[in-house]
Amino acid sequence: MEERDREAAVLRETPGADAEARVLVMTDGADELGLVVAGVRERTLVVYGFSVAGRTDFTAEKPDAETVFILDTLLRSAASFGEVNGADRIRTTFPDFYDFFRLRGFEAAESHMEAPMSAIVHYT
């Protein structure tokens, strides 16, 4: 994210994220489609949260197909960031919503989801 002030504001507003986390943004031309906040801690990529069209809570209602596509793309971008920075696992700071993570190979815990990096980043 080029706008460092905005990135700092997003990090402040995202529970659990610290100054070492990063904000990855998905755009379509000049339009922002969504973002993911993630950071690497002890070889684990931690996903702190997503935002798609201003929506940050995906538990209240099932996301539509376009939102799921954006969330999936953001998750894969975060996984690539994690891989480049030495992560070998992925963990969320929040539970699953509508089986989004389970369908991508994550294991469920009460408060988070977790998977090996290979569930998202496929090695050849």
Salt bridges, closest charged atoms under 4 A:
GLU7 OE1 - ARG4 NH1 2.45
ASP18 OD2 - ARG41 NH2 1.65
GLU32 OE1 - ARG6 NH1 2.74
ASP72 OD2 - ARG76 NE 2.95
ASP72 OD1 - ARG104 NE 2.74
ASP88 OD2 - ARG43 NE 3.19
ASP96 OD2 - ARG102 NE 3.46
ASP99 OD1 - ARG102 NE 3.26
GLU114 OE2 - ARG89 NE 2.95
GLU114 OE1 - ARG91 NH1 3.47
GLU114 OE1 - HIS112 NE2 3.55
